Amino acid sequence: MEIRRIVKSELQEALDLVWRVFLEFEAPDYSQQGVESFKRFIEIEQIQELIERRELKFWGAYKVDQLVGVIVIKLDSHVSMLFVDPDFHRKGIGSRLFQVAFGEQAGKITVNASPYAIEFYHRLGFQDKSAEQIVDGIRFTPMKMEQ
């Protein structure tokens, strides 16, 4: 398994994986407004702009040439997205993506965990900062980790 930064030519493939996994595991817990909000957030033009402004960094997990997981870090300390192809769930790919993306970084890392991902983030060492919230139809629990 190779974990590396995603280059511009691979960005659409990464966003397609994010969308597929979102629809299967996240969308059932969201309102229609939440699904539409997330879809707007991952539009390639917007994502490219955020990357160019150095607000987002994308890493991918590759099995040979197949992209099987994506982690997106916002402003170096917030997990914006973490999605793994369902055929590769529970194989340590999400944890490895997290480890590579953050490396030996010290300090606070945050995430707004979807209902589906809460236990995964707890296993990584994140703690809830507050109760579940809903913003623009997107359900999440704010979490943090001190490294």
FIVEX-804512 format. One record per atom (N, C-alpha, C): residue number from 1; residue in three letters; atom name; y, z, x. Coordinates in pm, whole numbers, padded with zeros to 5 digits, always signed. Layout:
residues N
     i    aa   at        y        z        x
   NUM   ALA   CA        Y        Z        X
...
This chain:
residues 147
     i    aa   at        y        z        x
     1   MET    N   -00118   +00000   +00085
     1   MET   CA   +00000   +00000   +00000
     1   MET    C   +00123   +00000   +00089
     2   GLU    N   +00208   -00097   +00068
     2   GLU   CA   +00334   -00105   +00143
     2   GLU    C   +00448   -00065   +00051
     3   ILE    N   +00536   +00022   +00101
     3   ILE   CA   +00655   +00060   +00026
     3   ILE    C   +00775   +00015   +00108
     4   ARG    N   +00860   -00065   +00045
     4   ARG   CA   +00976   -00118   +00116
     4   ARG    C   +01089   -00147   +00019
     5   ARG    N   +01206   -00169   +00077
     5   ARG   CA   +01323   -00203   -00005
     5   ARG    C   +01299   -00338   -00073
     6   ILE    N   +01343   -00348   -00195
     6   ILE   CA   +01334   -00472   -00271
     6   ILE    C   +01454   -00558   -00236
     7   VAL    N   +01429   -00684   -00206
     7   VAL   CA   +01538   -00777   -00172
     7   VAL    C   +01583   -00850   -00299
     8   LYS    N   +01698   -00913   -00290
     8   LYS   CA   +01761   -00975   -00407
     8   LYS    C   +01667   -01073   -00479
     9   SER    N   +01591   -01150   -00404
     9   SER   CA   +01502   -01248   -00466
     9   SER    C   +01387   -01183   -00543
    10   GLU    N   +01361   -01054   -00521
    10   GLU   CA   +01254   -00983   -00589
    10   GLU    C   +01305   -00897   -00705
    11   LEU    N   +01434   -00895   -00723
    11   LEU   CA   +01495   -00805   -00821
    11   LEU    C   +01450   -00832   -00964
    12   GLN    N   +01444   -00958   -01004
    12   GLN   CA   +01402   -00989   -01142
    12   GLN    C   +01258   -00945   -01166
    13   GLU    N   +01171   -00965   -01069
    13   GLU   CA   +01033   -00919   -01082
    13   GLU    C   +01028   -00767   -01101
    14   ALA    N   +01111   -00695   -01025
    14   ALA   CA   +01116   -00550   -01037
    14   ALA    C   +01164   -00507   -01175
    15   LEU    N   +01268   -00572   -01224
    15   LEU   CA   +01321   -00538   -01356
    15   LEU    C   +01222   -00574   -01467
    16   ASP    N   +01146   -00681   -01448
    16   ASP   CA   +01043   -00716   -01545
    16   ASP    C   +00936   -00608   -01551
    17   LEU    N   +00895   -00556   -01435
    17   LEU   CA   +00797   -00447   -01432
    17   LEU    C   +00854   -00324   -01502
    18   VAL    N   +00978   -00290   -01471
    18   VAL   CA   +01043   -00175   -01535
    18   VAL    C   +01041   -00192   -01688
    19   TRP    N   +01078   -00308   -01736
    19   TRP   CA   +01085   -00331   -01880
    19   TRP    C   +00948   -00321   -01946
    20   ARG    N   +00845   -00383   -01883
    20   ARG   CA   +00710   -00377   -01939
    20   ARG    C   +00661   -00233   -01951
    21   VAL    N   +00678   -00156   -01845
    21   VAL   CA   +00630   -00018   -01845
    21   VAL    C   +00713   +00066   -01942
    22   PHE    N   +00843   +00043   -01945
    22   PHE   CA   +00929   +00114   -02040
    22   PHE    C   +00881   +00091   -02184
    23   LEU    N   +00855   -00035   -02219
    23   LEU   CA   +00814   -00065   -02356
    23   LEU    C   +00683   +00006   -02393
    24   GLU    N   +00592   +00017   -02298
    24   GLU   CA   +00463   +00078   -02328
    24   GLU    C   +00469   +00231   -02334
    25   PHE    N   +00543   +00293   -02242
    25   PHE   CA   +00536   +00438   -02229
    25   PHE    C   +00661   +00513   -02274
    26   GLU    N   +00775   +00452   -02271
    26   GLU   CA   +00900   +00521   -02304
    26   GLU    C   +00952   +00484   -02443
    27   ALA    N   +00955   +00357   -02472
    27   ALA   CA   +01015   +00309   -02597
    27   ALA    C   +00958   +00377   -02722
    28   PRO    N   +00827   +00408   -02727
    28   PRO   CA   +00777   +00474   -02849
    28   PRO    C   +00845   +00609   -02878
    29   ASP    N   +00902   +00673   -02776
    29   ASP   CA   +00970   +00802   -02796
    29   ASP    C   +01120   +00787   -02819
    30   TYR    N   +01170   +00663   -02817
    30   TYR   CA   +01314   +00639   -02827
    30   TYR    C   +01348   +00577   -02961
    31   SER    N   +01472   +00596   -03002
    31   SER   CA   +01523   +00526   -03120
    31   SER    C   +01550   +00380   -03080
    32   GLN    N   +01574   +00297   -03180
    32   GLN   CA   +01609   +00157   -03152
    32   GLN    C   +01734   +00151   -03066
    33   GLN    N   +01829   +00240   -03091
    33   GLN   CA   +01951   +00246   -03011
    33   GLN    C   +01917   +00274   -02864
    34   GLY    N   +01825   +00365   -02841
    34   GLY   CA   +01785   +00399   -02705
    34   GLY    C   +01719   +00283   -02634
    35   VAL    N   +01632   +00212   -02704
    35   VAL   CA   +01566   +00094   -02646
    35   VAL    C   +01670   -00011   -02609
    36   GLU    N   +01763   -00036   -02699
    36   GLU   CA   +01867   -00136   -02672
    36   GLU    C   +01959   -00091   -02558
    37   SER    N   +01991   +00038   -02551
    37   SER   CA   +02074   +00089   -02441
    37   SER    C   +02005   +00068   -02307
    38   PHE    N   +01876   +00100   -02302
    38   PHE   CA   +01803   +00082   -02176
    38   PHE    C   +01796   -00065   -02139
    39   LYS    N   +01769   -00151   -02235
    39   LYS   CA   +01762   -00295   -02207
    39   LYS    C   +01895   -00345   -02150
    40   ARG    N   +02006   -00300   -02206
    40   ARG   CA   +02138   -00340   -02153
    40   ARG    C   +02157   -00288   -02010
    41   PHE    N   +02111   -00164   -01985
    41   PHE   CA   +02126   -00105   -01853
    41   PHE    C   +02055   -00187   -01746
    42   ILE    N   +01939   -00244   -01778
    42   ILE   CA   +01862   -00315   -01675
    42   ILE    C   +01888   -00466   -01672
    43   GLU    N   +01996   -00511   -01736
    43   GLU   CA   +02031   -00654   -01725
    43   GLU    C   +02064   -00685   -01579
    44   ILE    N   +02010   -00794   -01530
    44   ILE   CA   +02016   -00824   -01388
    44   ILE    C   +02160   -00833   -01335
    45   GLU    N   +02251   -00887   -01413
    45   GLU   CA   +02389   -00899   -01366
    45   GLU    C   +02449   -00762   -01338
    46   GLN    N   +02427   -00669   -01429
    46   GLN   CA   +02479   -00534   -01411
    46   GLN    C   +02414   -00466   -01292
    47   ILE    N   +02284   -00479   -01280
    47   ILE   CA   +02211   -00416   -01170
    47   ILE    C   +02257   -00474   -01036
    48   GLN    N   +02272   -00605   -01029
    48   GLN   CA   +02319   -00667   -00904
    48   GLN    C   +02457   -00614   -00864
    49   GLU    N   +02543   -00598   -00962
    49   GLU   CA   +02677   -00545   -00933
    49   GLU    C   +02668   -00403   -00877
    50   LEU    N   +02583   -00321   -00936
    50   LEU   CA   +02567   -00183   -00887
    50   LEU    C   +02508   -00181   -00745
    51   ILE    N   +02418   -00273   -00717
    51   ILE   CA   +02361   -00282   -00581
    51   ILE    C   +02468   -00326   -00483
    52   GLU    N   +02546   -00426   -00519
    52   GLU   CA   +02653   -00475   -00431
    52   GLU    C   +02757   -00367   -00404
    53   ARG    N   +02781   -00279   -00501
    53   ARG   CA   +02875   -00169   -00481
    53   ARG    C   +02808   -00050   -00411
    54   ARG    N   +02684   -00068   -00373
    54   ARG   CA   +02604   +00033   -00302
    54   ARG    C   +02583   +00160   -00385
    55   GLU    N   +02579   +00142   -00516
    55   GLU   CA   +02553   +00256   -00605
    55   GLU    C   +02404   +00272   -00633
    56   LEU    N   +02327   +00163   -00623
    56   LEU   CA   +02184   +00167   -00647
    56   LEU    C   +02108   +00111   -00528
    57   LYS    N   +01990   +00170   -00502
    57   LYS   CA   +01897   +00119   -00401
    57   LYS    C   +01761   +00109   -00467
    58   PHE    N   +01694   -00005   -00447
    58   PHE   CA   +01562   -00030   -00505
    58   PHE    C   +01456   -00030   -00397
    59   TRP    N   +01346   +00039   -00423
    59   TRP   CA   +01227   +00031   -00339
    59   TRP    C   +01112   -00015   -00427
    60   GLY    N   +01017   -00086   -00365
    60   GLY   CA   +00899   -00129   -00439
    60   GLY    C   +00772   -00090   -00366
    61   ALA    N   +00667   -00068   -00444
    61   ALA   CA   +00533   -00045   -00390
    61   ALA    C   +00455   -00173   -00412
    62   TYR    N   +00399   -00226   -00303
    62   TYR   CA   +00328   -00353   -00307
    62   TYR    C   +00183   -00335   -00266
    63   LYS    N   +00095   -00386   -00348
    63   LYS   CA   -00046   -00396   -00311
    63   LYS    C   -00069   -00543   -00279
    64   VAL    N   -00083   -00571   -00153
    64   VAL   CA   -00081   -00707   -00100
    64   VAL    C   +00054   -00767   -00140
    65   ASP    N   +00056   -00869   -00226
    65   ASP   CA   +00183   -00929   -00267
    65   ASP    C   +00223   -00890   -00409
    66   GLN    N   +00148   -00800   -00472
    66   GLN   CA   +00175   -00761   -00610
    66   GLN    C   +00262   -00637   -00615
    67   LEU    N   +00376   -00647   -00684
    67   LEU   CA   +00463   -00532   -00705
    67   LEU    C   +00398   -00442   -00811
    68   VAL    N   +00371   -00316   -00774
    68   VAL   CA   +00302   -00225   -00866
    68   VAL    C   +00386   -00102   -00902
    69   GLY    N   +00499   -00084   -00836
    69   GLY   CA   +00585   +00030   -00866
    69   GLY    C   +00725   +00010   -00815
    70   VAL    N   +00820   +00076   -00881
    70   VAL   CA   +00962   +00063   -00847
    70   VAL    C   +01028   +00200   -00858
    71   ILE    N   +01109   +00233   -00758
    71   ILE   CA   +01197   +00350   -00770
    71   ILE    C   +01338   +00302   -00741
    72   VAL    N   +01433   +00354   -00819
    72   VAL   CA   +01574   +00318   -00803
    72   VAL    C   +01652   +00447   -00783
    73   ILE    N   +01727   +00452   -00674
    73   ILE   CA   +01805   +00570   -00640
    73   ILE    C   +01953   +00537   -00659
    74   LYS    N   +02023   +00627   -00728
    74   LYS   CA   +02166   +00611   -00752
    74   LYS    C   +02244   +00706   -00660
    75   LEU    N   +02336   +00649   -00587
    75   LEU   CA   +02425   +00725   -00499
    75   LEU    C   +02350   +00825   -00411
    76   ASP    N   +02235   +00784   -00363
    76   ASP   CA   +02154   +00855   -00263
    76   ASP    C   +02096   +00989   -00307
    77   SER    N   +02120   +01035   -00429
    77   SER   CA   +02065   +01167   -00465
    77   SER    C   +02017   +01178   -00611
    78   HIS    N   +02012   +01067   -00683
    78   HIS   CA   +01970   +01071   -00823
    78   HIS    C   +01863   +00964   -00847
    79   VAL    N   +01750   +01004   -00902
    79   VAL   CA   +01646   +00908   -00938
    79   VAL    C   +01691   +00841   -01068
    80   SER    N   +01727   +00715   -01058
    80   SER   CA   +01774   +00642   -01175
    80   SER    C   +01656   +00586   -01256
    81   MET    N   +01556   +00535   -01185
    81   MET   CA   +01437   +00480   -01251
    81   MET    C   +01318   +00497   -01158
    82   LEU    N   +01202   +00523   -01218
    82   LEU   CA   +01076   +00527   -01144
    82   LEU    C   +00968   +00481   -01240
    83   PHE    N   +00912   +00363   -01213
    83   PHE   CA   +00812   +00303   -01301
    83   PHE    C   +00696   +00250   -01218
    84   VAL    N   +00576   +00274   -01265
    84   VAL   CA   +00455   +00225   -01199
    84   VAL    C   +00371   +00150   -01301
    85   ASP    N   +00321   +00035   -01260
    85   ASP   CA   +00233   -00046   -01345
    85   ASP    C   +00120   +00043   -01397
    86   PRO    N   +00089   +00037   -01527
    86   PRO   CA   -00012   +00126   -01583
    86   PRO    C   -00150   +00115   -01517
    87   ASP    N   -00185   -00001   -01463
    87   ASP   CA   -00313   -00015   -01394
    87   ASP    C   -00318   +00069   -01266
    88   PHE    N   -00203   +00120   -01223
    88   PHE   CA   -00195   +00195   -01097
    88   PHE    C   -00146   +00339   -01118
    89   HIS    N   -00143   +00383   -01244
    89   HIS   CA   -00104   +00522   -01272
    89   HIS    C   -00205   +00618   -01210
    90   ARG    N   -00156   +00736   -01174
    90   ARG   CA   -00239   +00846   -01121
    90   ARG    C   -00312   +00810   -00992
    91   LYS    N   -00246   +00728   -00912
    91   LYS   CA   -00301   +00692   -00781
    91   LYS    C   -00206   +00731   -00668
    92   GLY    N   -00105   +00813   -00701
    92   GLY   CA   -00012   +00861   -00600
    92   GLY    C   +00103   +00767   -00567
    93   ILE    N   +00114   +00656   -00638
    93   ILE   CA   +00217   +00557   -00606
    93   ILE    C   +00356   +00610   -00638
    94   GLY    N   +00374   +00675   -00752
    94   GLY   CA   +00504   +00731   -00786
    94   GLY    C   +00548   +00834   -00683
    95   SER    N   +00457   +00920   -00642
    95   SER   CA   +00488   +01022   -00540
    95   SER    C   +00525   +00957   -00407
    96   ARG    N   +00450   +00854   -00368
    96   ARG   CA   +00480   +00786   -00241
    96   ARG    C   +00615   +00716   -00248
    97   LEU    N   +00645   +00651   -00359
    97   LEU   CA   +00777   +00589   -00375
    97   LEU    C   +00886   +00693   -00357
    98   PHE    N   +00869   +00808   -00421
    98   PHE   CA   +00967   +00915   -00410
    98   PHE    C   +00982   +00961   -00265
    99   GLN    N   +00871   +00983   -00196
    99   GLN   CA   +00874   +01030   -00057
    99   GLN    C   +00945   +00931   +00034
   100   VAL    N   +00915   +00803   +00018
   100   VAL   CA   +00977   +00702   +00104
   100   VAL    C   +01126   +00689   +00072
   101   ALA    N   +01161   +00687   -00055
   101   ALA   CA   +01301   +00669   -00094
   101   ALA    C   +01389   +00783   -00045
   102   PHE    N   +01335   +00905   -00045
   102   PHE   CA   +01416   +01020   -00006
   102   PHE    C   +01388   +01068   +00135
   103   GLY    N   +01274   +01029   +00192
   103   GLY   CA   +01243   +01067   +00329
   103   GLY    C   +01262   +01214   +00356
   104   GLU    N   +01336   +01242   +00459
   104   GLU   CA   +01362   +01380   +00499
   104   GLU    C   +01495   +01431   +00447
   105   GLN    N   +01549   +01366   +00346
   105   GLN   CA   +01680   +01403   +00293
   105   GLN    C   +01681   +01549   +00249
   106   ALA    N   +01784   +01618   +00289
   106   ALA   CA   +01802   +01758   +00247
   106   ALA    C   +01907   +01762   +00138
   107   GLY    N   +01901   +01867   +00058
   107   GLY   CA   +02000   +01884   -00047
   107   GLY    C   +01940   +01867   -00185
   108   LYS    N   +02027   +01852   -00283
   108   LYS   CA   +01986   +01846   -00423
   108   LYS    C   +01957   +01702   -00463
   109   ILE    N   +01846   +01684   -00533
   109   ILE   CA   +01810   +01555   -00593
   109   ILE    C   +01800   +01579   -00742
   110   THR    N   +01852   +01487   -00822
   110   THR   CA   +01850   +01502   -00966
   110   THR    C   +01779   +01385   -01033
   111   VAL    N   +01739   +01407   -01156
   111   VAL   CA   +01678   +01303   -01238
   111   VAL    C   +01699   +01341   -01383
   112   ASN    N   +01714   +01243   -01468
   112   ASN   CA   +01712   +01263   -01612
   112   ASN    C   +01576   +01213   -01658
   113   ALA    N   +01480   +01303   -01668
   113   ALA   CA   +01340   +01268   -01692
   113   ALA    C   +01315   +01235   -01838
   114   SER    N   +01248   +01123   -01859
   114   SER   CA   +01206   +01087   -01994
   114   SER    C   +01094   +01181   -02038
   115   PRO    N   +01070   +01189   -02169
   115   PRO   CA   +00963   +01278   -02215
   115   PRO    C   +00829   +01249   -02146
   116   TYR    N   +00799   +01122   -02124
   116   TYR   CA   +00671   +01085   -02063
   116   TYR    C   +00660   +01134   -01919
   117   ALA    N   +00772   +01144   -01847
   117   ALA   CA   +00770   +01171   -01703
   117   ALA    C   +00793   +01318   -01665
   118   ILE    N   +00818   +01404   -01759
   118   ILE   CA   +00853   +01543   -01728
   118   ILE    C   +00748   +01611   -01640
   119   GLU    N   +00623   +01601   -01677
   119   GLU   CA   +00518   +01668   -01599
   119   GLU    C   +00507   +01610   -01457
   120   PHE    N   +00525   +01480   -01443
   120   PHE   CA   +00525   +01419   -01309
   120   PHE    C   +00633   +01482   -01222
   121   TYR    N   +00753   +01494   -01275
   121   TYR   CA   +00862   +01550   -01196
   121   TYR    C   +00840   +01699   -01168
   122   HIS    N   +00782   +01770   -01261
   122   HIS   CA   +00748   +01911   -01235
   122   HIS    C   +00651   +01920   -01117
   123   ARG    N   +00551   +01831   -01113
   123   ARG   CA   +00454   +01832   -01003
   123   ARG    C   +00521   +01802   -00869
   124   LEU    N   +00628   +01723   -00869
   124   LEU   CA   +00701   +01694   -00746
   124   LEU    C   +00785   +01813   -00701
   125   GLY    N   +00812   +01908   -00792
   125   GLY   CA   +00892   +02024   -00757
   125   GLY    C   +01026   +02032   -00827
   126   PHE    N   +01052   +01943   -00921
   126   PHE   CA   +01176   +01947   -00997
   126   PHE    C   +01170   +02060   -01099
   127   GLN    N   +01288   +02113   -01130
   127   GLN   CA   +01301   +02216   -01233
   127   GLN    C   +01401   +02169   -01338
   128   ASP    N   +01375   +02205   -01462
   128   ASP   CA   +01467   +02170   -01571
   128   ASP    C   +01602   +02236   -01547
   129   LYS    N   +01710   +02160   -01567
   129   LYS   CA   +01845   +02217   -01561
   129   LYS    C   +01891   +02260   -01700
   130   SER    N   +01844   +02191   -01802
   130   SER   CA   +01879   +02224   -01939
   130   SER    C   +01775   +02163   -02032
   131   ALA    N   +01792   +02185   -02160
   131   ALA   CA   +01700   +02132   -02260
   131   ALA    C   +01717   +01981   -02274
   132   GLU    N   +01623   +01920   -02343
   132   GLU   CA   +01629   +01776   -02367
   132   GLU    C   +01761   +01738   -02433
   133   GLN    N   +01811   +01623   -02394
   133   GLN   CA   +01934   +01567   -02450
   133   GLN    C   +01908   +01426   -02498
   134   ILE    N   +01995   +01377   -02583
   134   ILE   CA   +01990   +01238   -02627
   134   ILE    C   +02130   +01181   -02612
   135   VAL    N   +02142   +01075   -02531
   135   VAL   CA   +02269   +01006   -02512
   135   VAL    C   +02244   +00858   -02533
   136   ASP    N   +02322   +00796   -02620
   136   ASP   CA   +02303   +00654   -02655
   136   ASP    C   +02160   +00624   -02697
   137   GLY    N   +02096   +00722   -02760
   137   GLY   CA   +01959   +00703   -02806
   137   GLY    C   +01853   +00724   -02700
   138   ILE    N   +01894   +00755   -02578
   138   ILE   CA   +01799   +00776   -02467
   138   ILE    C   +01770   +00925   -02454
   139   ARG    N   +01641   +00960   -02465
   139   ARG   CA   +01597   +01099   -02454
   139   ARG    C   +01567   +01133   -02309
   140   PHE    N   +01616   +01249   -02264
   140   PHE   CA   +01589   +01290   -02126
   140   PHE    C   +01610   +01439   -02111
   141   THR    N   +01545   +01494   -02009
   141   THR   CA   +01564   +01631   -01969
   141   THR    C   +01627   +01630   -01830
   142   PRO    N   +01748   +01682   -01814
   142   PRO   CA   +01810   +01688   -01681
   142   PRO    C   +01729   +01782   -01589
   143   MET    N   +01699   +01735   -01470
   143   MET   CA   +01620   +01813   -01377
   143   MET    C   +01682   +01804   -01238
   144   LYS    N   +01645   +01902   -01152
   144   LYS   CA   +01693   +01899   -01014
   144   LYS    C   +01585   +01955   -00921
   145   MET    N   +01600   +01918   -00796
   145   MET   CA   +01512   +01965   -00691
   145   MET    C   +01598   +01992   -00568
   146   GLU    N   +01576   +02105   -00505
   146   GLU   CA   +01644   +02136   -00379
   146   GLU    C   +01546   +02111   -00266
   147   GLN    N   +01584   +02028   -00170
   147   GLN   CA   +01495   +02000   -00055
   147   GLN    C   +01548   +02067   +00068
